[in-house]
Amino acid sequence: MKTKTLEMLFALLVALVFVVLIALILVNETEQNKEFGGFKEITGTMQNFEVSHDSYQNYAPTKTSDRYDEKYLGYLDSIEKSRDNTFLR
């Protein structure tokens, strides 16, 4: 008689666990559907940017000296030569 009671309790416990798991799955599924708002959440909203062609920003020209230009060009030449030398190795 005790084994019959234990079998019934075990079957009831298995059924209860099965019902709880199904309930958790259903609750989780409804929460996921609530988080997803639709197509607009995926793509976002469209933003329009208008560029005005009427006004221009005039930047003042920078003043450079010939001496500075010559040094800069010499620096660029030395970099190019050093790259060529390392390339030929």
N, C-alpha and C positions, 0 to 999 in steps of 0.2 A: 504494500500500500504506500510505503514511503517513496518508492521509486516512481510510482505514478504521480505523486505530488511534485517530486523533483522534476520530472519530465514536463509537467504542465508549467511549472515556474520557469524552467529553461525556455520553453516555447514562447511563453509570455514575454520573457526578457528579450529574446531574439526579435519578436514582433515589435516590441517597444523601441528597441534600438533602430530597427528598420524604419519605423514611422518618424523617429527623430531625425534620422539622416535625410529622409525625403523632405521633411519640413525645412531643414537647414539648406538643402539644395534649392528649394523653391524660394526661400527668403533671399538667398544670395543672388539668385537669378533676377528677382524683381529689383533688387538694389542696383545691379549692373544696368538694367534697363533705365532706371531713373537717372543714373549718372550720364548716360548718353543722351545728349539733347538733340541730335539729328545732324543734318548735313552742314548747317551753319557752324557748328562747333569744330568740324573737321577743317573746313576751308577758311573760316574766319570771315570777317566783313571786308568789303572792298573799300579801299581808300583812294580818293582822287587827289592828285596834286597838280595844281595849275602853275605853270611857269610864266611869269610876266616877261614879255619881250620888249616892253616899253622903256624900262630903265636899265641902264647898264652900270656896273660898278667899275669906275675908272681907278685903277691902281696907279700910284705914282711910280714912274720908272725908277729902278734902283740905280744908284750911281756906283759905277765901278771904275777902277783905274786901269790903265794899260798894264801897269806893273803887276797888279793882281791877276789880270787875265793871263799874262805870260806865265806867272807862277802856276796858275791852275792848269793851263795847257801843258806845261812841263811836267806837272804831277801826273796828269792823265797819260802822257807819253811814257813816263817811267813805269807806271802800272802796266801799261800794255806791253812794254819790253820785258818786264819781269814775268808776266804771264806767258809770253812767247818763249822765254828762256826755260821756264819750268815745263812748258808743254813739249819742248824738244828733248827733254831728258829721257 
